[in-house]
Amino acid sequence: MPIPGPGYAITARVDAPAHPTSAGDLTAAVGKVGGVVTAFDVVEARTEHLVVDISVNARNTEHVEEVKAAIELLDGFKVRKVSDRTFLLHLGGKIEVRSKVSLRTRDDLSRAYTPGVARVSMAIAENPDDARRLTIKRNTVAVVTDGSAVLGLGNIGAAAAMPVMEGKAALFKQFAGVDAWPVCLDTQDTEEIIRTVQLIAPGYGGINLEDIAAPRCFEIERRLREMLDIPVFHDDQHGTAVVVLGALRNALRVVGKKFSDVRVVVCGVGAAGSAIIRLLGSEETADVVAVDVDGIVHTGREGMDDNLASIAAQTNASGKTGTLADALVGADVFIGVSAPNLFGAEELATMADDSIVFALANPDPEVDPAVAMQHAAVVATGRSDYPNQINNVLAFPGVFRGLLDAQAHDITDTMMLAAAEAIANVVAEPNPSFIVPSVFDQHVAPAVAEALRTAAEKQAKAREVGTG
């Protein structure tokens, strides 16, 4: 059952009797139905009545109605209106453009725009590489989506994806000083998406693909990487994989196991699962077993698409078949990026001693975290109300900060491994409840950026030597 949180925060304006017990009656009524009071303000006080604003965290929209009804059951109390604080935060959008230069005089205008700007444009025309130095390209990322796989909401379309992409852009700026802009495409045709991104790419230093459904996202990323001279990073794949790998490094330190000794079950073989499996392959784990809705992925299974066939070829060396429950027997690590409530205590009990469980389906994990904690040595989720939150914001701001600073033309597995190691190293002394840093830890983005920048520069030098 979800718990009240700021995602469903409301402020109710209430008419109340001018009585010494009114405040206590009101807060008690809200608490009785499970609401969490976060603020209480008297707006107006008169002899006969009070007007108060009471702010409450609720579980969901139905719970908000329960809170409202509980207040109005009190004698003499009436709810005037209920304001949803999440919707209020989004009014008019969450990001804006601001000029970095002063435009107060004719001289300012002449340099920033015509006629002076023509000289800068001609300089770029003669040397296109100067665009990174003389325009916003040096610090700007396009956050591109087709709205086909937004959060856990599914295919809700480009317009409905905008609030999520705005939020992403705000996180880029907050955590890494990167100027990002939502590019929500009103098409889900692979060719149109690829061509559109190719056409807008000159204005950006990097492309962050976001919330594009599998398997279409694989081809889009692959082909854009081939045709563009700027990094293309599908965050749902690689951002998740980087943070998962960083967290797993520390989890293994906690339980005293090595990558080479463990068997890992990855449940969910979409965008995130495929990328996690690929990055785990770089760590030479003893064995990785992939599981999807049809059970364990293996080379003899019929009806697999190209992505599943590729996964089968690089996993499950022992040829296991069967269900998720079969895969979990003796497994050291479970990583879930799939669906809620897939297994429970019985299956957890079959895993190896000192097991590690990353149940990352959101908002409801593959297994109840409270149950998992009774069996596994380390448990992580995608939620903020449990320890060890696996959150992509630990990766993508620093990843792009480093790529932009290095003026990188692509991103490689080597760079992503460096990012994972940097995230892990921010936690000096990991323990079962602390294997990843907080998303608000100010050391994370700089550490990831430095790791990416160093890896990108090494790769660029290696290429120069190879072609010299």
Buried (B, 14 or more C-beta within 10 A) or exposed (E): EBEBBEBBBBBBBBBBBEEEEBBEBBBEBBBEBBBBBBEBEEEEEEEEBBBBBBBBBBBEEEBBEBBBEBBEEBEEBEBEEBBBBEEEEEEEEBBEEEEEEEEEEEEEBEBBEEEEEEEBEEEBEEEEEBBBEBBBBBBBBBBBBBBBBBEEEEBBBBEEBBBBBBBBBBBBEEBBEBBBBBBBBEEBEBEEBBEBBBEEBBEBBBBBBBBBBBBBBBBBBEBBBEEBEBBBBBBBBBBBBBBBBBBBBBBBBBBEBEBEEBBBBBBBBBBBBBBBBBBBEBBEBBBBBBBBEEBBBBEEBEEBEEBBEBBBEEBBEEEBEEBBBBBBBEBBBBBBBBBBEBBBEEBBEBBBEBBBBBBBBBBBBBBBBEBBBEBBBBBBBBBEEBBBBBBBBBBBBBBBBBBBBBBBBBBEBBBBBBBBBBBBBBBEEBEBEBBBBBBEBEEBBBBBBBBBBBBBBBBBEEEEEEEE
